[in-house]
Amino acid sequence: MKPPLKKRVPKPRNPFVALAAQRRAGPHGKPASAQRQLDKRELKQRLAED
C-alpha cells in the first residue's frame, strides 16, 4: 500500500510587496497627446498676439 500524498502548502505572500507597490505609484500626469495639443494651442495664441 502506498503512503498518502502530502498536500503542498503554498508559500506565504510577502506583505511588504503590496505596500511597496502602493508607495511607488505617484500622481498620474496628462498623456503626451494632451500635452502636445496644449503646446499647439499656446503656440497659436502667441503667434496670433504678434
N, C-alpha and C positions, 0 to 999 in steps of 0.2 A: 504494500500500500504506500502511495506517495504522500509526503508531508503536504499540508495545505500551503498554498501560495501566500506570500506575505503581501499585504496591501502597501502600496507605495504612498508615503505621506509627502505631499508637495512641500517644496521649500517655502519657508515663510517669506512674505514680501518685505522689502526694506521700507520702513515707514518714512525714512528721510528723503526718498526719491520724490514722492509727491510734493513735499514741502519745497524741495529744491526747484522742481519744475515750476511751481507757482511763483517763486521768487524771481526766476529767470524771465518770466513773461513781463513785458513792460507795456506802456501805453501804445495803442495802435496808431500809426500815422496814416496820413492820406495816401492813396495809391499814387504811383508815379504818373499815371494818366491825368489824374485830377490836378497834380502839381503843374504838369505841362500846360493844361488848359488855363490855369490861373496865371501862369507866366505869360501866356499868349495874350490873355485879356489885358494884363497890366502893360505889356508892350504896346498894344494897340492904343490904350489910353494915353501913354506917354507920347506916342507919335502923333496922336490927334491934338495934343496940347501945343505942340510946336508949330 
